[in-house]
Structure formats: C-alpha cells, structure tokens
C-alpha cells in the first residue's frame, strides 16, 4: 500500500470532518482511491474547508502472500463511486 497526503489546513479538537472517497482506477492487482477531507464550517464561516487530500494505492494480496487480481465484485462495486464536484 502507498499513501500520499497533502495537508491543506489545520484541524482542531471538536472540528467535524467529512471524508469523501472515490476511485481513480484499477490495474490488474491494484486499485487507486482518492480522498478529500473537508472541515464543516466553523462559527462565522460559510463554506466547508478542504483540510487534506490523499491518494491511496492498494494492492490485493492472496492467501499465499502474493499479489492477486482485484476480484470482479470489488471492481464492480467501486467503479460506481464518482468523484465529488470539487
């Protein structure tokens, strides 16, 4: 697994976050997720604030400890996730 995170803004104790996840694509044995964390507006703010963006590469590992093809049911389940309007 590989995770790349860009931290964009501070988060304080008590802040509420919304995390959105969607797929960027699939390879034979791996899949790529994109994520965005947004902080709900604080008092006096009108819009949510992006606080972090991440790119996650996940590799499927079989019972033998070696990479295996991403199962079709996983592909079909995640292919329907759409990127949010950013």
MITILUM-178891 format. One record per atom (N, C-alpha, C, O): residue number from 1; atom name; x, z, y. Coordinates in Angstrom, 2 decimals. Each point is the difference from the previous one (the first is absolute). Layout:
<rs>
+-----+------+---------+---------+---------+
| pos | site |      px |      pz |      py |
+-----+------+---------+---------+---------+
| NUM |   CA |       X |       Z |       Y |
...
+-----+------+---------+---------+---------+
</rs>
This chain:
<rs>
+-----+------+---------+---------+---------+
| pos | site |      px |      pz |      py |
+-----+------+---------+---------+---------+
|   1 |    N |    0.85 |    0.00 |   -1.17 |
|   1 |   CA |   -0.85 |    0.00 |    1.17 |
|   1 |    C |    0.89 |    0.00 |    1.23 |
|   1 |    O |    1.07 |    0.62 |    0.02 |
|   2 |    N |   -1.52 |   -1.32 |    0.99 |
|   2 |   CA |    0.70 |   -0.02 |    1.28 |
|   2 |    C |   -1.04 |    0.26 |    1.09 |
|   2 |    O |   -1.08 |   -0.59 |   -0.02 |
|   3 |    N |    1.41 |    1.47 |    0.97 |
|   3 |   CA |   -0.90 |    0.32 |    1.10 |
|   3 |    C |    0.76 |   -0.13 |    1.31 |
|   3 |    O |    1.05 |    0.61 |    0.18 |
|   4 |    N |   -1.58 |   -1.41 |    0.72 |
|   4 |   CA |    0.54 |   -0.13 |    1.35 |
|   4 |    C |   -1.04 |    0.52 |    0.97 |
|   4 |    O |   -1.16 |   -0.43 |   -0.04 |
|   5 |    N |    1.54 |    1.34 |    0.92 |
|   5 |   CA |   -0.95 |    0.60 |    0.94 |
|   5 |    C |    0.53 |   -0.12 |    1.43 |
|   5 |    O |    1.16 |    0.31 |    0.27 |
|   6 |    N |   -2.02 |   -0.77 |    0.62 |
|   6 |   CA |    0.30 |    0.00 |    1.43 |
|   6 |    C |   -0.86 |    1.09 |    0.63 |
|   6 |    O |   -1.23 |   -0.07 |   -0.02 |
|   7 |    N |    1.89 |    1.08 |    0.59 |
|   7 |   CA |   -0.71 |    1.09 |    0.67 |
|   7 |    C |   -0.20 |   -0.41 |    1.46 |
|   7 |    O |    0.96 |   -0.36 |    0.68 |
|   8 |    N |   -2.21 |    0.41 |   -0.21 |
|   8 |   CA |   -0.34 |   -0.55 |    1.31 |
|   8 |    C |   -0.37 |    1.05 |    1.02 |
|   8 |    O |    0.20 |   -0.21 |    1.20 |
|   9 |    N |   -0.73 |    1.35 |   -1.63 |
|   9 |   CA |   -0.48 |    1.01 |    0.92 |
|   9 |    C |   -0.04 |    1.35 |   -0.69 |
|   9 |    O |   -0.03 |    0.07 |   -1.23 |
|  10 |    N |    0.05 |    0.99 |    2.01 |
|  10 |   CA |    0.00 |    1.35 |   -0.59 |
|  10 |    C |   -1.36 |    0.37 |   -0.59 |
|  10 |    O |   -1.03 |   -0.53 |    0.41 |
|  11 |    N |    1.06 |    1.43 |   -1.37 |
|  11 |   CA |   -1.19 |    0.59 |   -0.59 |
|  11 |    C |    0.17 |    1.51 |    0.10 |
|  11 |    O |    1.05 |    0.54 |   -0.34 |
|  12 |    N |   -2.09 |    0.13 |    0.81 |
|  12 |   CA |    0.05 |    1.45 |    0.16 |
|  12 |    C |   -0.93 |    0.67 |   -1.00 |
|  12 |    O |   -0.96 |   -0.60 |   -0.47 |
|  13 |    N |    1.26 |    1.85 |    0.16 |
|  13 |   CA |   -0.86 |    0.79 |   -0.87 |
|  13 |    C |   -1.41 |   -0.03 |    0.57 |
|  13 |    O |   -0.21 |    0.27 |    1.18 |
|  14 |    N |   -0.76 |   -0.58 |   -2.02 |
|  14 |   CA |   -1.39 |   -0.08 |    0.44 |
|  14 |    C |   -0.48 |   -1.42 |    0.30 |
|  14 |    O |   -1.20 |   -0.23 |    0.08 |
|  15 |    N |    2.13 |   -0.73 |    0.07 |
|  15 |   CA |   -0.40 |   -1.39 |    0.19 |
|  15 |    C |   -0.66 |   -0.52 |   -1.27 |
|  15 |    O |    0.36 |    0.40 |   -1.11 |
|  16 |    N |   -1.32 |   -1.28 |    1.27 |
|  16 |   CA |   -0.66 |   -0.64 |   -1.13 |
|  16 |    C |    0.52 |   -1.43 |   -0.09 |
|  16 |    O |    0.07 |   -0.71 |    1.01 |
|  17 |    N |    0.30 |    0.30 |   -2.22 |
|  17 |   CA |    0.56 |   -1.34 |   -0.21 |
|  17 |    C |   -0.91 |   -0.83 |   -0.90 |
|  17 |    O |   -0.68 |    0.52 |   -0.88 |
|  18 |    N |    0.67 |   -1.81 |    1.13 |
|  18 |   CA |   -0.68 |   -0.95 |   -0.87 |
|  18 |    C |    1.09 |   -0.93 |   -0.54 |
|  18 |    O |    0.77 |   -0.58 |    0.77 |
|  19 |    N |   -0.72 |    0.45 |   -2.09 |
|  19 |   CA |    0.99 |   -0.84 |   -0.64 |
|  19 |    C |   -0.70 |   -1.22 |   -0.60 |
|  19 |    O |   -0.93 |    0.14 |   -0.79 |
|  20 |    N |    1.36 |   -1.31 |    1.18 |
|  20 |   CA |   -0.55 |   -1.24 |   -0.55 |
|  20 |    C |    1.05 |   -0.64 |   -0.88 |
|  20 |    O |    1.18 |   -0.03 |    0.35 |
|  21 |    N |   -1.61 |   -0.48 |   -1.49 |
|  21 |   CA |    0.90 |   -0.63 |   -0.95 |
|  21 |    C |   -0.58 |   -1.34 |   -0.42 |
|  21 |    O |   -1.20 |   -0.11 |   -0.26 |
|  22 |    N |    2.05 |   -0.91 |    0.21 |
|  22 |   CA |   -0.43 |   -1.31 |   -0.48 |
|  22 |    C |    1.20 |   -0.67 |   -0.67 |
|  22 |    O |    1.14 |    0.44 |    0.16 |
|  23 |    N |   -1.41 |   -1.49 |   -0.90 |
|  23 |   CA |    1.08 |   -0.67 |   -0.72 |
|  23 |    C |    0.55 |   -1.17 |    0.79 |
|  23 |    O |   -0.74 |   -0.74 |    0.64 |
|  24 |    N |    2.05 |    0.59 |   -0.71 |
|  24 |   CA |    0.66 |   -1.16 |    0.60 |
|  24 |    C |    0.13 |   -1.10 |   -1.05 |
|  24 |    O |   -0.07 |   -1.19 |    0.32 |
|  25 |    N |    0.26 |    1.60 |   -1.58 |
|  25 |   CA |    0.11 |   -1.00 |   -1.05 |
|  25 |    C |    0.50 |    0.58 |   -1.31 |
|  25 |    O |    0.31 |    1.19 |   -0.10 |
|  26 |    N |   -0.25 |   -2.06 |   -0.89 |
|  26 |   CA |    0.43 |    0.37 |   -1.34 |
|  26 |    C |    1.12 |   -0.91 |   -0.45 |
|  26 |    O |    0.06 |   -1.17 |    0.38 |
|  27 |    N |    0.83 |    1.72 |   -1.17 |
|  27 |   CA |    0.97 |   -0.79 |   -0.75 |
|  27 |    C |   -0.30 |    0.26 |   -1.47 |
|  27 |    O |   -0.99 |    0.66 |   -0.32 |
|  28 |    N |    1.80 |   -1.14 |   -0.54 |
|  28 |   CA |   -0.27 |    0.17 |   -1.42 |
|  28 |    C |   -0.08 |    1.47 |   -0.40 |
|  28 |    O |   -0.96 |    0.40 |   -0.66 |
|  29 |    N |    1.93 |    0.40 |    1.04 |
|  29 |   CA |    0.05 |    1.41 |   -0.42 |
|  29 |    C |   -0.17 |    0.98 |    1.15 |
|  29 |    O |    0.11 |    1.21 |   -0.20 |
|  30 |    N |   -0.38 |   -1.71 |    1.40 |
|  30 |   CA |   -0.09 |    0.91 |    1.15 |
|  30 |    C |   -1.15 |   -0.40 |    0.92 |
|  30 |    O |   -0.54 |   -1.10 |   -0.08 |
|  31 |    N |    0.19 |    2.03 |    0.95 |
|  31 |   CA |   -1.01 |   -0.25 |    1.02 |
|  31 |    C |    0.46 |    0.66 |    1.29 |
|  31 |    O |    0.73 |    0.99 |   -0.02 |
|  32 |    N |   -1.15 |   -1.56 |    1.13 |
|  32 |   CA |    0.39 |    0.51 |    1.31 |
|  32 |    C |   -1.24 |    0.47 |    0.74 |
|  32 |    O |   -0.97 |   -0.74 |    0.18 |
|  33 |    N |    1.01 |    2.01 |    0.26 |
|  33 |   CA |   -1.06 |    0.59 |    0.80 |
|  33 |    C |    0.49 |    0.16 |    1.43 |
|  33 |    O |    1.18 |    0.29 |    0.23 |
|  34 |    N |   -2.06 |   -0.47 |    0.71 |
|  34 |   CA |    0.27 |    0.33 |    1.40 |
|  34 |    C |   -0.92 |    1.16 |    0.36 |
|  34 |    O |   -1.14 |    0.06 |   -0.46 |
|  35 |    N |    1.63 |    0.84 |    1.29 |
|  35 |   CA |   -0.80 |    1.14 |    0.42 |
|  35 |    C |    0.18 |    0.23 |    1.50 |
|  35 |    O |    1.05 |   -0.27 |    0.58 |
|  36 |    N |   -2.12 |    0.77 |    0.01 |
|  36 |   CA |    0.07 |    0.42 |    1.41 |
|  36 |    C |   -0.69 |    1.35 |    0.12 |
|  36 |    O |   -1.11 |    0.18 |   -0.49 |
|  37 |    N |    1.78 |    0.75 |    1.14 |
|  37 |   CA |   -0.57 |    1.31 |    0.30 |
|  37 |    C |   -0.34 |    0.03 |    1.48 |
|  37 |    O |    0.84 |   -0.31 |    0.85 |
|  38 |    N |   -2.08 |    0.69 |   -0.55 |
|  38 |   CA |   -0.45 |    0.11 |    1.39 |
|  38 |    C |   -0.53 |    1.40 |    0.24 |
|  38 |    O |   -0.70 |    0.57 |   -0.84 |
|  39 |    N |    1.06 |   -0.02 |    1.98 |
|  39 |   CA |   -0.47 |    1.33 |    0.38 |
|  39 |    C |   -1.32 |   -0.15 |    0.74 |
|  39 |    O |   -0.12 |   -0.82 |    0.91 |
|  40 |    N |   -0.88 |    1.61 |   -1.31 |
|  40 |   CA |   -1.26 |    0.01 |    0.73 |
|  40 |    C |    0.27 |    0.40 |    1.45 |
|  40 |    O |    0.94 |    0.74 |    0.27 |
|  41 |    N |   -1.76 |   -1.22 |    0.65 |
|  41 |   CA |    0.23 |    0.32 |    1.42 |
|  41 |    C |    0.00 |    1.51 |    0.25 |
|  41 |    O |   -0.84 |    0.73 |   -0.51 |
|  42 |    N |    1.81 |   -0.31 |    1.30 |
|  42 |   CA |    0.04 |    1.39 |    0.46 |
|  42 |    C |   -0.89 |    0.11 |    1.23 |
|  42 |    O |   -0.47 |   -1.01 |    0.53 |
|  43 |    N |    0.24 |    2.22 |   -0.08 |
|  43 |   CA |   -0.83 |    0.21 |    1.19 |
|  43 |    C |    0.59 |   -0.78 |    1.17 |
|  43 |    O |    1.19 |    0.10 |    0.29 |
|  44 |    N |   -2.04 |   -0.87 |    0.38 |
|  44 |   CA |    0.44 |   -0.80 |    1.13 |
|  44 |    C |    0.45 |   -1.41 |   -0.38 |
|  44 |    O |    0.21 |   -0.83 |    0.88 |
|  45 |    N |   -0.05 |    0.55 |   -2.17 |
|  45 |   CA |    0.38 |   -1.33 |   -0.46 |
|  45 |    C |   -1.25 |   -0.76 |   -0.44 |
|  45 |    O |   -0.98 |    0.60 |   -0.44 |
|  46 |    N |    1.02 |   -1.92 |    0.57 |
|  46 |   CA |   -1.17 |   -0.79 |   -0.40 |
|  46 |    C |    0.23 |   -0.79 |   -1.28 |
|  46 |    O |   -0.96 |   -0.36 |   -0.68 |
|  47 |    N |    2.21 |    0.08 |    0.34 |
|  47 |   CA |    0.30 |   -0.82 |   -1.18 |
|  47 |    C |    0.86 |    0.77 |   -0.98 |
|  47 |    O |    0.74 |    0.92 |    0.37 |
|  48 |    N |   -0.85 |   -1.31 |   -1.65 |
|  48 |   CA |    0.91 |    0.57 |   -0.99 |
|  48 |    C |    1.40 |   -0.56 |    0.25 |
|  48 |    O |    0.16 |   -1.10 |    0.55 |
|  49 |    N |    0.83 |    1.86 |   -0.94 |
|  49 |   CA |    1.39 |   -0.37 |    0.25 |
|  49 |    C |    0.73 |   -0.27 |   -1.31 |
|  49 |    O |   -0.02 |    0.85 |   -0.88 |
|  50 |    N |    0.66 |   -2.02 |    0.73 |
|  50 |   CA |    0.79 |   -0.22 |   -1.21 |
|  50 |    C |    1.21 |    0.93 |    0.01 |
|  50 |    O |    0.74 |    0.06 |    0.98 |
|  51 |    N |   -0.54 |    0.66 |   -2.08 |
|  51 |   CA |    1.12 |    0.94 |   -0.07 |
|  51 |    C |    1.07 |   -0.43 |   -1.00 |
|  51 |    O |    1.15 |    0.43 |    0.10 |
|  52 |    N |   -1.52 |   -1.29 |   -1.07 |
|  52 |   CA |    0.98 |   -0.48 |   -0.97 |
|  52 |    C |   -0.52 |   -1.26 |   -0.68 |
|  52 |    O |   -1.21 |   -0.18 |   -0.16 |
|  53 |    N |    2.15 |   -0.67 |   -0.24 |
|  53 |   CA |   -0.31 |   -1.18 |   -0.82 |
|  53 |    C |    1.00 |   -0.02 |   -1.14 |
|  53 |    O |    1.19 |    0.28 |    0.18 |
|  54 |    N |   -1.69 |   -0.62 |   -1.37 |
|  54 |   CA |    0.86 |    0.03 |   -1.18 |
|  54 |    C |   -0.18 |   -1.26 |   -0.84 |
|  54 |    O |   -1.06 |   -0.63 |   -0.01 |
|  55 |    N |    2.11 |    0.30 |   -0.70 |
|  55 |   CA |   -0.01 |   -1.09 |   -0.99 |
|  55 |    C |    0.50 |    0.61 |   -1.30 |
|  55 |    O |    1.10 |    0.55 |   -0.05 |
|  56 |    N |   -1.91 |   -0.64 |   -1.00 |
|  56 |   CA |    0.31 |    0.63 |   -1.29 |
|  56 |    C |    0.07 |   -1.09 |   -1.06 |
|  56 |    O |   -0.95 |   -0.76 |   -0.19 |
|  57 |    N |    2.07 |    0.69 |   -0.52 |
|  57 |   CA |    0.14 |   -0.90 |   -1.13 |
|  57 |    C |   -0.03 |    0.86 |   -1.26 |
|  57 |    O |    0.86 |    0.85 |   -0.19 |
|  58 |    N |   -1.87 |   -1.09 |   -0.66 |
|  58 |   CA |   -0.16 |    0.77 |   -1.23 |
|  58 |    C |    0.23 |   -0.92 |   -1.20 |
|  58 |    O |   -0.55 |   -1.11 |   -0.05 |
|  59 |    N |    1.35 |    1.56 |   -0.89 |
|  59 |   CA |    0.29 |   -0.75 |   -1.22 |
|  59 |    C |   -0.71 |    0.68 |   -1.16 |
|  59 |    O |    0.09 |    1.21 |   -0.16 |
|  60 |    N |   -0.79 |   -2.00 |   -0.66 |
|  60 |   CA |   -0.69 |    0.54 |   -1.18 |
|  60 |    C |    1.01 |    0.18 |   -1.11 |
|  60 |    O |    0.76 |   -0.91 |   -0.32 |
|  61 |    N |   -0.77 |    2.11 |   -0.28 |
|  61 |   CA |    0.92 |    0.35 |   -1.08 |
|  61 |    C |   -0.81 |    0.26 |   -1.26 |
|  61 |    O |   -0.96 |    0.76 |    0.02 |
|  62 |    N |    1.36 |   -1.40 |   -1.13 |
|  62 |   CA |   -0.69 |    0.18 |   -1.27 |
|  62 |    C |    0.47 |    1.24 |   -0.73 |
|  62 |    O |    0.91 |    0.70 |    0.45 |
|  63 |    N |   -1.53 |   -0.43 |   -1.59 |
|  63 |   CA |    0.33 |    1.16 |   -0.81 |
|  63 |    C |    1.44 |    0.00 |   -0.48 |
|  63 |    O |    0.54 |    1.06 |   -0.35 |
|  64 |    N |    0.10 |   -2.24 |    0.32 |
|  64 |   CA |    1.39 |   -0.09 |   -0.42 |
|  64 |    C |    0.99 |    0.22 |    1.15 |
|  64 |    O |    1.21 |   -0.10 |   -0.19 |
|  65 |    N |   -1.75 |    0.41 |    1.39 |
|  65 |   CA |    0.86 |    0.25 |    1.16 |
|  65 |    C |    0.49 |   -1.26 |    0.70 |
|  65 |    O |    0.84 |    0.09 |    0.89 |
|  66 |    N |   -1.34 |   -1.25 |   -1.28 |
|  66 |   CA |    0.42 |   -1.26 |    0.61 |
|  66 |    C |   -1.14 |   -0.57 |    0.85 |
|  66 |    O |   -1.17 |    0.27 |   -0.26 |
|  67 |    N |    1.51 |   -1.06 |    1.28 |
|  67 |   CA |   -1.06 |   -0.63 |    0.81 |
|  67 |    C |   -0.92 |   -0.85 |   -0.87 |
|  67 |    O |    0.43 |   -0.65 |   -0.95 |
|  68 |    N |   -1.71 |    0.67 |    1.31 |
|  68 |   CA |   -0.99 |   -0.79 |   -0.73 |
|  68 |    C |   -0.89 |   -0.73 |    1.01 |
|  68 |    O |   -0.04 |    0.35 |    1.18 |
|  69 |    N |   -0.67 |   -1.35 |   -1.66 |
|  69 |   CA |   -0.92 |   -0.77 |    0.85 |
|  69 |    C |   -1.08 |    0.93 |    0.57 |
|  69 |    O |   -0.52 |    0.86 |   -0.71 |
|  70 |    N |    0.19 |   -1.04 |    1.99 |
|  70 |   CA |   -1.08 |    0.76 |    0.61 |
|  70 |    C |   -1.28 |   -0.35 |   -0.75 |
|  70 |    O |   -0.34 |   -1.18 |   -0.10 |
|  71 |    N |   -0.39 |    2.17 |   -0.42 |
|  71 |   CA |   -1.22 |   -0.30 |   -0.76 |
|  71 |    C |   -1.03 |   -0.77 |    0.84 |
|  71 |    O |   -0.14 |    0.24 |    1.20 |
|  72 |    N |   -0.56 |   -1.16 |   -1.84 |
|  72 |   CA |   -0.97 |   -0.85 |    0.69 |
|  72 |    C |   -1.10 |    0.82 |    0.68 |
|  72 |    O |   -0.42 |   -0.34 |    1.10 |
|  73 |    N |   -0.04 |    1.41 |   -1.75 |
|  73 |   CA |   -1.05 |    0.82 |    0.62 |
|  73 |    C |    0.50 |    0.69 |    1.28 |
|  73 |    O |   -0.79 |    0.25 |    0.92 |
|  74 |    N |    2.07 |    0.05 |   -0.86 |
|  74 |   CA |    0.56 |    0.57 |    1.22 |
|  74 |    C |    0.06 |   -1.06 |    1.08 |
|  74 |    O |   -0.40 |    0.23 |    1.14 |
|  75 |    N |    0.91 |   -1.40 |   -1.50 |
|  75 |   CA |    0.07 |   -1.11 |    0.97 |
|  75 |    C |   -1.37 |   -0.31 |    0.58 |
|  75 |    O |   -0.16 |   -0.08 |    1.22 |
|  76 |    N |   -0.84 |   -0.09 |   -2.08 |
|  76 |   CA |   -1.32 |   -0.37 |    0.49 |
|  76 |    C |   -0.62 |    1.11 |    0.84 |
|  76 |    O |   -0.71 |   -0.29 |    0.96 |
|  77 |    N |    0.96 |    1.54 |   -1.31 |
|  77 |   CA |   -0.54 |    1.12 |    0.79 |
|  77 |    C |    0.60 |    0.10 |    1.38 |
|  77 |    O |   -0.69 |    0.32 |    0.97 |
|  78 |    N |    2.00 |   -0.60 |   -0.86 |
|  78 |   CA |    0.67 |    0.14 |    1.29 |
|  78 |    C |   -0.02 |   -1.26 |    0.83 |
|  78 |    O |    0.18 |    0.08 |    1.22 |
|  79 |    N |   -0.40 |   -1.23 |   -1.81 |
|  79 |   CA |   -0.01 |   -1.24 |    0.78 |
|  79 |    C |   -1.13 |   -0.04 |    1.01 |
|  79 |    O |    0.06 |   -0.76 |    0.97 |
|  80 |    N |   -1.10 |    1.56 |   -1.19 |
|  80 |   CA |   -1.13 |    0.00 |    0.92 |
|  80 |    C |    0.21 |    0.89 |    1.23 |
|  80 |    O |   -0.82 |   -0.02 |    0.92 |
|  81 |    N |    1.92 |    0.78 |   -0.89 |
|  81 |   CA |    0.28 |    0.81 |    1.18 |
|  81 |    C |    0.44 |   -0.93 |    1.12 |
|  81 |    O |    0.90 |   -0.82 |   -0.18 |
|  82 |    N |   -1.52 |    0.95 |    1.32 |
|  82 |   CA |    0.33 |   -0.86 |    1.13 |
|  82 |    C |    0.72 |    0.81 |    1.07 |
|  82 |    O |   -0.24 |    1.19 |    0.17 |
|  83 |    N |    1.12 |   -1.87 |    0.52 |
|  83 |   CA |    0.70 |    0.64 |    1.11 |
|  83 |    C |   -1.01 |    0.35 |    1.08 |
|  83 |    O |   -0.88 |   -0.80 |    0.32 |
|  84 |    N |    1.01 |    2.00 |    0.26 |
|  84 |   CA |   -0.91 |    0.36 |    1.09 |
|  84 |    C |    0.33 |   -0.80 |    1.25 |
|  84 |    O |    1.11 |   -0.49 |    0.16 |
|  85 |    N |   -2.07 |    0.36 |    0.71 |
|  85 |   CA |    0.27 |   -0.63 |    1.29 |
|  85 |    C |    0.90 |    0.90 |    0.81 |
|  85 |    O |   -0.44 |    1.04 |    0.50 |
|  86 |    N |    1.69 |   -1.40 |   -0.36 |
|  86 |   CA |    0.96 |    0.85 |    0.73 |
|  86 |    C |    0.11 |   -0.41 |    1.44 |
|  86 |    O |    0.76 |    0.60 |    0.76 |
+-----+------+---------+---------+---------+
</rs>
